[in-house]
């Protein structure tokens, strides 16, 4: 009887132990699953050939040291990202939002100022001073660093050197010119070659943006909130230069991106002042290899603040204040935030000119370009990036530009410039409250 009782007791203890071990195992598995979820991050970006390709390089670099972290890269059109962010942030819930998102610099302050608590402070992860100075405006707020600056929209004056030579000029003659001198050179080129100097789309004021930023000015005052149009000296000068180009008969007119690129590749225009991202579109026409060069950006005539450098476009990475933010911040800090060698790969394999200052001293940045006549164009772009004036793009850039596009048409049709800018100021003040 005693033996039977002892055996029964032993069995009960073993069953209890087995049950305890089973529960411990299940809890451990549950804990492991939770850890895995905490180390899984999702990133939203657009453009598979550029931004997504850069992410894939960063993902591979990070995975080598962090094989337990799963990184999901999701491609959306930029317009879809904007819509999804606005919808999610307006709803007050973080459900469905990514850990990292790419935001265009012109739009960044709109999100930061409207939803600051939804973005993770990266001040302890990266140093804003490690990147091009002009990037600080869109990526920081109230002394805190929220964005990891990415690509540079630094501008250059792309020019057909063969057309220049036919008109009696060399690339060296374009190293220190203003926009009026640029137009005079265009007249000579048109006379000697029959080619237009530039192609313009009056519904795209990208050229105006670059002109005013070269003088440290923007559509908004320094606070990024108040419209600065009617009394904006640089903006008035930019409008006048634009109209002078049209009236000097040195400009073609295009209506969309495909027409724009076609004008360059067909040889119909002699130059294009724009961001460095146009390089792949120009080099796509292999027959023009050796016929292009890049000069510093023209300045606004008589404007002492205007420099030979500006910006058009560009974007930065932002970590959302959601679960997994620490891992996301670490991913961004150890790749785009500090890896100079990675930027050499991004430039060589993808064509990304980053704004991380230390990367500019790398070998890839000093390579000569056969297509551009042996010119070290990336080295030039890197030097010009350091000169770009920093401005506050604020939260209303595109809203104001919609107004200015209409007023530009009125100006080209004969409306007085002061009336044009005054009316635009009144409209902007009425719409932006």
C-alpha positions as CSV (number, residue, x, y, z in Angstrom):
1,X,0.0,0.0,0.0
2,X,2.8,2.3,1.0
3,X,4.7,1.4,-2.2
4,X,1.6,2.2,-4.3
5,X,1.2,5.6,-2.6
6,X,4.9,6.4,-3.2
7,X,4.7,5.5,-6.9
8,X,1.5,7.6,-7.3
9,X,3.2,10.5,-5.6
10,X,6.3,10.2,-7.8
11,X,4.1,10.1,-11.0
12,X,2.2,13.2,-9.8
13,X,5.5,15.1,-9.2
14,X,6.8,14.1,-12.7
15,X,3.6,15.2,-14.4
16,X,3.8,18.5,-12.6
17,X,7.4,18.9,-13.6
18,X,6.6,18.0,-17.2
19,X,3.7,20.5,-17.2
20,X,6.0,23.1,-15.8
21,X,8.7,22.4,-18.4
22,X,6.1,22.5,-21.1
23,X,4.8,25.9,-20.0
24,X,8.4,27.2,-19.6
25,X,9.1,26.1,-23.2
26,X,5.9,27.7,-24.5
27,X,6.7,30.9,-22.7
28,X,10.2,30.9,-24.0
29,X,8.9,30.5,-27.6
30,X,6.4,33.3,-27.0
31,X,9.2,35.5,-25.7
32,X,11.3,34.7,-28.8
33,X,8.5,35.5,-31.1
34,X,8.1,38.9,-29.3
35,X,11.8,39.6,-29.7
36,X,11.6,38.8,-33.4
37,X,8.7,41.1,-33.9
38,X,10.6,43.9,-32.1
39,X,13.5,43.4,-34.5
40,X,11.4,43.5,-37.7
41,X,11.2,46.9,-39.3
42,X,9.4,48.2,-42.4
43,X,10.6,51.0,-44.6
44,X,8.5,53.0,-47.2
45,X,10.2,54.7,-50.2
46,X,9.7,55.4,-53.9
47,X,11.8,55.0,-57.0
48,X,13.1,51.4,-57.4
49,X,16.2,52.5,-59.4
50,X,17.3,55.1,-56.9
51,X,15.9,55.2,-53.3
52,X,14.9,51.5,-53.2
53,X,18.2,50.4,-54.7
54,X,20.0,52.5,-52.0
55,X,17.9,50.8,-49.3
56,X,18.9,47.4,-50.6
57,X,22.6,48.2,-50.3
58,X,22.0,49.5,-46.7
59,X,20.0,46.4,-45.9
60,X,22.7,44.1,-47.0
61,X,25.3,46.1,-45.0
62,X,23.2,46.0,-41.9
63,X,22.3,42.3,-42.2
64,X,26.0,41.3,-42.2
65,X,26.3,42.5,-38.5
66,X,22.6,42.1,-37.5
67,X,21.4,38.8,-39.1
68,X,18.5,38.6,-36.7
69,X,16.9,41.8,-37.9
70,X,14.3,41.5,-40.7
71,X,14.0,44.5,-42.9
72,X,11.0,44.9,-45.1
73,X,11.3,47.4,-47.9
74,X,8.0,48.5,-49.4
75,X,7.8,50.6,-52.6
76,X,5.1,53.2,-53.0
77,X,4.7,56.1,-55.3
78,X,5.7,59.3,-53.5
79,X,2.1,60.6,-53.7
80,X,0.8,57.4,-52.1
81,X,3.3,57.7,-49.3
82,X,2.1,61.3,-48.6
83,X,-1.5,60.2,-48.6
84,X,-0.9,57.2,-46.4
85,X,1.1,59.2,-43.9
86,X,-1.6,61.9,-43.7
87,X,-4.4,59.4,-43.4
88,X,-2.6,57.5,-40.6
89,X,-1.4,60.5,-38.7
90,X,-4.7,62.3,-38.9
91,X,-6.4,59.2,-37.5
92,X,-4.4,59.4,-34.3
93,X,-3.3,55.8,-34.5
94,X,0.1,54.4,-35.5
95,X,-1.4,51.1,-36.9
96,X,-0.1,50.5,-40.4
97,X,2.6,53.1,-40.3
98,X,6.2,52.1,-41.2
99,X,9.3,52.3,-39.0
100,X,11.1,54.4,-41.5
101,X,9.8,56.6,-44.3
102,X,11.4,58.7,-47.0
103,X,10.1,62.3,-47.2
104,X,10.9,64.9,-49.8
105,X,12.7,67.9,-48.2
106,X,10.1,70.4,-49.4
107,X,7.4,68.5,-47.5
108,X,9.3,67.5,-44.4
109,X,8.5,70.5,-42.2
110,X,4.8,70.1,-42.9
111,X,4.9,66.6,-41.3
112,X,7.3,67.5,-38.5
113,X,5.4,70.6,-37.4
114,X,2.0,69.0,-37.7
115,X,2.9,65.6,-36.1
116,X,6.1,66.1,-34.2
117,X,5.3,63.5,-31.6
118,X,4.8,60.9,-34.4
119,X,8.5,61.1,-35.4
120,X,11.4,59.8,-33.3
121,X,14.1,62.1,-32.1
122,X,17.4,61.0,-33.7
123,X,19.6,63.5,-32.0
124,X,21.4,60.8,-30.0
125,X,21.8,58.6,-33.1
126,X,23.2,61.0,-35.7
127,X,24.8,64.4,-35.9
128,X,23.2,66.9,-38.2
129,X,26.5,68.7,-38.6
130,X,27.9,65.6,-40.3
131,X,25.7,66.4,-43.3
132,X,25.5,69.3,-45.8
133,X,24.5,72.4,-43.8
134,X,21.5,73.2,-46.0
135,X,19.9,69.9,-45.0
136,X,19.5,71.1,-41.4
137,X,16.5,73.3,-42.3
138,X,14.1,70.5,-43.5
139,X,15.3,67.7,-41.2
140,X,15.4,69.4,-37.8
141,X,12.9,71.1,-35.5
142,X,13.2,72.9,-32.2
143,X,16.9,72.0,-31.9
144,X,16.2,68.3,-32.4
145,X,17.3,66.2,-35.4
146,X,14.5,64.1,-36.8
147,X,15.7,63.3,-40.3
148,X,18.7,61.4,-41.6
149,X,19.7,63.6,-44.7
150,X,20.0,61.5,-47.8
151,X,20.6,62.6,-51.4
152,X,21.7,66.0,-52.7
153,X,19.7,68.0,-55.2
154,X,22.8,70.2,-55.8
155,X,22.5,72.1,-59.1
156,X,24.8,72.6,-62.0
157,X,24.8,74.2,-65.4
158,X,24.9,71.3,-67.8
159,X,26.1,72.6,-71.2
160,X,26.9,71.2,-74.7
161,X,30.6,72.1,-75.1
162,X,30.5,71.6,-78.8
163,X,27.7,74.2,-79.2
164,X,29.7,76.5,-76.9
165,X,32.8,76.3,-79.1
166,X,30.8,77.0,-82.3
167,X,29.6,80.2,-80.6
168,X,33.2,81.1,-79.6
169,X,33.1,80.1,-76.0
170,X,34.7,77.4,-73.8
171,X,33.5,75.8,-70.6
172,X,36.0,78.0,-68.7
173,X,34.1,81.1,-69.8
174,X,31.1,79.9,-67.7
175,X,32.8,79.5,-64.4
176,X,31.6,82.9,-63.0
177,X,28.6,84.1,-64.8
178,X,25.2,85.5,-63.8
179,X,21.8,84.8,-65.5
180,X,22.0,87.8,-67.8
181,X,25.4,86.8,-69.1
182,X,24.0,83.3,-69.5
183,X,21.2,84.7,-71.7
184,X,23.7,86.7,-73.8
185,X,25.7,83.5,-74.4
186,X,22.5,81.8,-75.4
187,X,21.8,84.4,-78.0
188,X,25.2,83.8,-79.5
189,X,24.6,80.1,-79.5
190,X,21.2,80.5,-81.2
191,X,22.8,82.7,-83.8
192,X,25.7,80.3,-84.6
193,X,24.0,76.9,-84.2
194,X,20.2,77.5,-84.4
195,X,19.9,75.7,-81.1
196,X,17.8,76.9,-78.1
197,X,19.7,77.7,-74.9
198,X,17.2,76.1,-72.6
199,X,13.9,74.3,-72.5
200,X,11.3,75.6,-70.0
201,X,7.9,74.5,-68.7
202,X,6.0,77.6,-67.3
203,X,4.0,75.2,-65.1
204,X,7.1,74.0,-63.3
205,X,8.9,76.7,-61.3
206,X,11.8,74.5,-60.3
207,X,14.2,77.0,-62.0
208,X,12.7,79.8,-59.9
209,X,13.3,77.8,-56.7
210,X,16.9,77.3,-57.5
211,X,17.4,81.0,-58.4
212,X,16.0,82.2,-55.1
213,X,17.7,79.6,-52.9
214,X,21.0,80.6,-54.4
215,X,20.4,84.0,-52.7
216,X,19.3,82.4,-49.4
217,X,15.7,83.2,-50.0
218,X,12.4,81.3,-50.2
219,X,8.7,81.8,-50.7
220,X,8.3,82.1,-46.9
221,X,10.1,84.1,-44.3
222,X,12.7,82.6,-42.0
223,X,10.0,81.2,-39.7
224,X,8.7,79.0,-42.5
225,X,5.1,80.2,-41.9
226,X,4.7,83.7,-43.3
227,X,4.5,84.2,-47.1
228,X,7.3,86.4,-48.3
229,X,6.5,87.3,-51.9
230,X,5.6,90.9,-52.5
231,X,8.8,92.3,-51.0
232,X,11.1,89.3,-51.9
233,X,13.9,90.9,-53.9
234,X,15.3,87.6,-55.1
235,X,11.9,86.3,-56.2
236,X,11.3,89.4,-58.3
237,X,14.7,89.1,-59.9
238,X,14.1,85.4,-60.7
239,X,10.7,86.2,-62.3
240,X,12.3,89.0,-64.4
241,X,15.1,86.7,-65.6
242,X,12.6,84.0,-66.5
243,X,10.6,86.4,-68.6
244,X,13.8,87.7,-70.2
245,X,14.7,84.2,-71.3
246,X,11.3,83.7,-72.9
247,X,11.4,87.1,-74.7
248,X,15.0,86.7,-75.8
249,X,13.9,83.8,-78.0
250,X,16.5,81.4,-76.5
251,X,14.1,79.0,-74.9
252,X,12.1,76.1,-76.1
253,X,8.9,75.2,-74.2
254,X,8.1,71.7,-73.0
255,X,5.0,70.3,-71.2
256,X,6.2,67.2,-69.4
257,X,9.2,65.2,-68.3
258,X,9.4,63.1,-71.5
259,X,9.5,66.2,-73.7
260,X,12.1,67.7,-71.4
261,X,14.5,64.8,-71.6
262,X,13.8,64.4,-75.4
263,X,15.0,68.0,-75.9
264,X,18.3,67.2,-74.3
265,X,18.9,63.8,-75.9
266,X,17.9,65.1,-79.4
267,X,20.4,67.9,-79.2
268,X,17.7,70.6,-79.5
269,X,19.0,72.6,-76.6
270,X,22.5,73.7,-75.6
271,X,22.2,73.7,-71.8
272,X,20.1,72.7,-68.8
273,X,20.5,74.3,-65.3
274,X,19.1,71.8,-62.9
275,X,19.8,69.2,-60.2
276,X,22.5,66.6,-60.5
277,X,19.9,63.9,-60.8
278,X,19.5,64.7,-64.5
279,X,22.9,63.1,-65.2
280,X,21.6,59.6,-65.9
281,X,19.0,61.0,-68.4
282,X,21.7,62.9,-70.2
283,X,24.2,60.1,-70.3
284,X,21.5,57.7,-71.6
285,X,22.2,59.2,-75.0
286,X,25.6,57.6,-75.6
287,X,26.2,59.3,-78.9
288,X,26.7,62.6,-77.0
289,X,29.6,61.3,-74.9
290,X,32.3,63.9,-74.6
291,X,30.0,66.7,-75.8
292,X,28.8,67.8,-72.3
293,X,30.3,69.7,-69.5
294,X,29.0,71.1,-66.2
295,X,29.7,74.6,-64.9
296,X,28.9,76.3,-61.6
297,X,25.3,77.6,-61.3
298,X,24.8,81.2,-62.5
299,X,24.0,83.9,-59.9
300,X,21.3,86.5,-59.8
301,X,22.8,89.6,-61.4
302,X,23.6,92.4,-58.9
303,X,22.5,90.3,-55.9
304,X,25.4,90.1,-53.5
305,X,23.8,87.2,-51.6
306,X,23.5,85.0,-54.6
307,X,26.1,82.2,-54.9
308,X,27.1,79.7,-57.6
309,X,25.3,76.9,-55.9
310,X,21.7,75.9,-55.2
311,X,19.4,72.9,-54.7
312,X,16.5,71.3,-56.5
313,X,14.8,68.3,-54.9
314,X,16.3,65.9,-52.4
315,X,14.9,63.8,-49.6
316,X,15.7,62.4,-46.1
317,X,14.8,59.4,-44.0
318,X,12.6,59.6,-40.9
319,X,12.0,57.1,-38.1
320,X,8.4,56.9,-36.9
321,X,7.7,56.9,-33.2
322,X,6.3,53.3,-33.2
323,X,7.3,49.9,-31.9
324,X,10.7,49.0,-33.2
325,X,11.9,52.6,-33.4
326,X,15.2,51.8,-31.5
327,X,16.1,49.2,-34.1
328,X,15.1,51.5,-36.9
329,X,17.2,54.3,-35.5
330,X,20.2,51.9,-35.2
331,X,19.7,50.8,-38.8
332,X,19.7,54.4,-40.1
333,X,22.5,55.5,-37.9
334,X,24.9,52.7,-38.8
335,X,24.2,52.9,-42.6
336,X,23.0,56.3,-44.0
337,X,24.1,58.1,-40.9
338,X,27.7,57.2,-40.8
339,X,29.0,54.7,-43.4
340,X,31.3,56.6,-45.8
341,X,32.2,53.4,-47.7
342,X,28.6,52.6,-48.3
343,X,28.2,56.0,-50.0
344,X,31.0,55.1,-52.4
345,X,28.9,52.1,-53.4
346,X,25.8,54.1,-53.7
347,X,27.5,56.5,-56.0
348,X,29.3,53.9,-58.1
349,X,26.4,51.5,-58.5
350,X,23.4,53.7,-58.4
351,X,24.5,57.3,-59.0
352,X,23.5,58.6,-55.5
353,X,25.4,61.8,-54.5
354,X,24.8,61.8,-50.7
355,X,25.0,64.7,-48.4
356,X,27.2,62.9,-45.8
357,X,30.3,65.2,-45.7
358,X,32.8,62.5,-44.9
359,X,31.8,60.5,-48.0
360,X,33.0,63.3,-50.3
361,X,36.7,62.5,-49.6
362,X,36.2,58.9,-50.9
363,X,37.7,57.6,-54.1
364,X,34.4,57.3,-56.0
365,X,33.8,61.0,-55.6
366,X,37.0,61.9,-57.4
367,X,36.6,59.8,-60.5
368,X,36.7,61.5,-63.9
369,X,33.7,61.1,-66.2
370,X,34.5,60.2,-69.8
371,X,31.0,61.3,-70.9
372,X,31.6,64.7,-69.5
373,X,35.0,65.2,-71.1
374,X,37.0,63.8,-68.3
375,X,35.6,66.3,-65.8
376,X,35.4,65.2,-62.2
377,X,31.8,66.1,-62.0
378,X,30.9,64.4,-58.6
379,X,33.8,66.2,-57.0
380,X,32.5,69.5,-58.3
381,X,29.0,68.7,-57.1
382,X,30.3,67.8,-53.7
383,X,32.1,71.1,-53.5
384,X,29.0,73.0,-54.6
385,X,26.8,71.1,-52.1
386,X,28.9,72.8,-49.3
387,X,28.0,76.2,-50.7
388,X,24.2,75.8,-50.9
389,X,22.5,78.4,-48.8
390,X,20.2,77.0,-46.1
391,X,16.6,78.1,-46.2
392,X,13.5,77.2,-44.4
393,X,11.2,75.4,-46.9
394,X,8.4,75.7,-44.3
395,X,5.0,73.9,-44.6
396,X,3.5,75.8,-47.6
397,X,6.0,75.5,-50.5
398,X,3.7,73.8,-52.9
399,X,0.6,75.8,-51.9
400,X,2.4,79.0,-52.7
401,X,3.9,77.6,-55.8
402,X,0.4,76.8,-57.1
403,X,-0.4,80.5,-56.8
404,X,2.9,81.6,-58.4
405,X,2.4,79.3,-61.4
406,X,-0.8,81.2,-62.3
407,X,0.8,84.6,-61.7
408,X,3.8,83.6,-63.8
409,X,1.4,83.1,-66.7
410,X,-0.1,86.5,-66.0
411,X,3.3,88.1,-65.9
412,X,4.4,86.5,-69.2
413,X,1.2,87.9,-70.7
414,X,2.0,91.4,-69.7
415,X,0.9,91.9,-66.1
416,X,3.1,94.3,-64.0
417,X,5.7,92.4,-61.9
418,X,4.9,94.3,-58.7
419,X,1.2,93.7,-59.2
420,X,1.9,90.0,-59.9
421,X,3.9,89.6,-56.7
422,X,1.5,91.7,-54.6
423,X,-1.5,89.7,-55.8
424,X,0.3,86.4,-55.1
425,X,1.1,87.7,-51.6
426,X,-2.6,88.5,-50.9
427,X,-3.7,85.1,-52.2
428,X,-1.1,83.3,-50.1
429,X,-2.0,85.2,-46.9
430,X,-5.7,84.4,-47.6
431,X,-5.2,80.7,-48.1
432,X,-2.5,80.1,-45.5
433,X,-3.9,80.8,-42.0
